[in-house]
Amino acid sequence: MIRIVQIAFLLLCLVLAVAGISISTAISEKETIYDILQANGLPQGIFPKGVREHNYDAATGRFSVSLDHSCDAKYESELHYDANINGTIGSSQISDLLGISAQELFLWFPVKGIRVDVPSSGLIYFDVGVVRKQYSLSLFETPRDCVAVNKVQSLMLPLYQVDQNLGRNVI
């Protein structure tokens, strides 16, 4: 009799564990990328409005974000968002970032990482390879509107680029 009770208890625990996994998966699917950013000490406005879809692996921090189209958003300077953005979210930082570029003067630089050093400092840093751009954290409190990039503009080849490896100008 005791053996039957033990088996029944184990089966009940297994059923509850499977149900718990299903519930937690359903909850995480409803979590927005903006919620994930905030939970990791990052401001919601790192990504613009209009995120169509996102995937996030909490175990590794890897994420992907899909927008309806490539677009530009205005902060202190302009940021360009590709239609697909990938990276790794960690505590107060994003690394291995692909799909965001920052404009400095007339040049566009790929943003490789984003970091909030100390939240009380009110600063956020964008790693653009050659330098780190510093912005006010308050600029990124809420997601910005993002203006679709004209297809003709996106097909134009840049006449002037900076070689990210050597830091030399390339024409």
C-alpha positions as CSV (number, residue, x, y, z in Angstrom):
1,M,0.0,0.0,0.0
2,I,2.8,2.4,0.9
3,R,4.5,1.6,-2.4
4,I,1.3,2.6,-4.4
5,V,1.1,5.9,-2.5
6,Q,4.8,6.6,-3.3
7,I,4.2,5.9,-7.0
8,A,1.1,8.0,-7.0
9,F,3.0,10.9,-5.3
10,L,5.8,10.7,-7.8
11,L,3.4,10.7,-10.8
12,L,1.6,13.7,-9.3
13,C,4.9,15.5,-8.9
14,L,5.8,14.7,-12.5
15,V,2.5,16.0,-13.8
16,L,2.8,19.2,-11.8
17,A,6.4,19.7,-13.0
18,V,5.3,19.3,-16.6
19,A,2.4,21.7,-16.0
20,G,4.8,24.2,-14.4
21,I,7.1,24.1,-17.4
22,S,4.1,24.7,-19.7
23,I,2.9,27.6,-17.6
24,S,6.3,29.2,-17.4
25,T,6.8,28.9,-21.2
26,A,3.4,30.5,-21.8
27,I,4.3,33.3,-19.4
28,S,7.7,33.9,-21.1
29,E,6.1,34.0,-24.5
30,K,3.9,36.9,-23.4
31,E,6.9,38.8,-22.1
32,T,7.9,41.6,-24.5
33,I,11.5,42.4,-25.4
34,Y,11.0,45.7,-23.5
35,D,10.2,43.7,-20.4
36,I,13.3,41.5,-20.9
37,L,15.5,44.7,-21.3
38,Q,14.1,46.1,-18.0
39,A,14.6,42.8,-16.1
40,N,18.2,43.0,-17.2
41,G,18.9,46.6,-16.0
42,L,18.5,48.1,-19.5
43,P,16.2,50.8,-20.7
44,Q,13.2,49.9,-22.8
45,G,14.0,52.5,-25.5
46,I,17.1,50.7,-26.8
47,F,14.8,49.1,-29.4
48,P,12.3,51.3,-31.3
49,K,8.5,50.9,-31.4
50,G,7.2,48.3,-33.8
51,V,9.0,45.1,-32.7
52,R,7.0,42.5,-34.7
53,E,8.6,39.4,-33.1
54,H,11.4,38.5,-30.7
55,N,13.1,35.3,-29.4
56,Y,15.0,35.2,-26.1
57,D,16.9,32.3,-24.5
58,A,17.1,33.1,-20.8
59,A,19.8,30.5,-20.3
60,T,22.3,32.0,-22.7
61,G,21.0,35.5,-23.1
62,R,20.9,35.2,-26.9
63,F,18.0,37.2,-28.5
64,S,16.7,38.2,-31.9
65,V,14.3,41.0,-32.7
66,S,12.4,41.4,-35.9
67,L,11.0,44.8,-37.1
68,D,8.6,45.2,-40.0
69,H,11.4,47.1,-41.9
70,S,14.7,48.8,-41.5
71,C,14.3,52.2,-39.9
72,D,16.0,55.2,-38.4
73,A,15.3,56.8,-35.0
74,K,16.5,60.1,-33.7
75,Y,18.2,60.5,-30.3
76,E,21.1,62.9,-29.7
77,S,22.3,61.4,-33.0
78,E,20.6,59.0,-35.4
79,L,20.4,55.3,-34.9
80,H,19.7,52.9,-37.8
81,Y,17.9,49.6,-37.0
82,D,18.1,46.7,-39.5
83,A,14.9,44.6,-39.9
84,N,16.7,41.8,-37.9
85,I,18.7,42.5,-34.8
86,N,20.7,39.9,-32.8
87,G,22.9,39.9,-29.7
88,T,23.3,38.6,-26.1
89,I,21.7,40.3,-23.2
90,G,23.5,40.2,-19.9
91,S,23.3,42.2,-16.7
92,S,23.0,45.9,-17.7
93,Q,24.6,45.2,-21.1
94,I,24.1,43.8,-24.7
95,S,27.1,42.2,-26.4
96,D,27.7,40.6,-29.8
97,L,25.2,43.0,-31.2
98,L,24.3,43.0,-34.9
99,G,21.8,45.1,-36.7
100,I,22.2,48.6,-35.1
101,S,24.3,51.4,-36.5
102,A,25.1,54.9,-35.0
103,Q,25.7,58.0,-37.0
104,E,28.6,60.2,-36.1
105,L,29.0,63.3,-38.3
106,F,28.4,61.8,-41.7
107,L,29.6,58.3,-41.0
108,W,27.7,55.2,-39.9
109,F,29.4,52.8,-37.4
110,P,28.0,49.4,-36.4
111,V,27.1,49.2,-32.7
112,K,28.8,46.2,-31.3
113,G,27.6,46.5,-27.7
114,I,25.5,48.6,-25.3
115,R,26.3,49.0,-21.6
116,V,24.7,50.8,-18.6
117,D,27.7,51.3,-16.3
118,V,26.1,52.5,-13.1
119,P,22.3,53.3,-13.5
120,S,22.7,56.2,-11.0
121,S,25.2,57.8,-13.3
122,G,22.5,58.4,-15.9
123,L,24.7,57.3,-18.7
124,I,24.5,54.6,-21.4
125,Y,27.5,53.6,-23.6
126,F,27.4,52.4,-27.2
127,D,30.5,50.5,-28.3
128,V,31.0,51.4,-32.0
129,G,34.4,49.6,-32.3
130,V,36.6,52.6,-32.7
131,V,35.2,54.6,-29.8
132,R,32.4,54.4,-27.2
133,K,29.6,56.8,-27.6
134,Q,28.1,58.1,-24.4
135,Y,24.4,59.1,-24.2
136,S,22.1,60.2,-21.5
137,L,20.2,57.2,-20.2
138,S,17.0,59.3,-20.1
139,L,16.9,59.4,-23.9
140,F,16.2,55.6,-23.9
141,E,13.5,55.5,-21.2
142,T,10.7,54.8,-23.8
143,P,10.8,53.2,-27.2
144,R,11.1,55.8,-30.0
145,D,9.1,56.0,-33.3
146,C,11.2,54.6,-36.1
147,V,11.0,56.0,-39.6
148,A,11.1,53.5,-42.4
149,V,14.3,53.7,-44.5
150,N,13.5,54.5,-48.2
151,K,14.5,51.5,-50.3
152,V,16.5,53.7,-52.6
153,Q,18.5,55.0,-49.7
154,S,19.2,51.6,-48.3
155,L,20.6,50.4,-51.7
156,M,23.1,53.3,-52.0
157,L,26.7,52.4,-51.4
158,P,28.6,54.5,-48.9
159,L,31.5,56.4,-50.5
160,Y,33.4,56.6,-47.3
161,Q,33.9,54.0,-44.6
162,V,36.2,53.3,-41.7
163,D,38.0,50.1,-41.7
164,Q,36.9,48.7,-38.3
165,N,40.0,46.5,-37.9
166,L,42.7,49.0,-38.7
167,G,40.9,52.3,-38.1
168,R,42.0,53.6,-41.5
169,N,39.8,55.4,-44.0
170,V,38.8,53.4,-47.0
171,I,37.3,55.0,-50.2
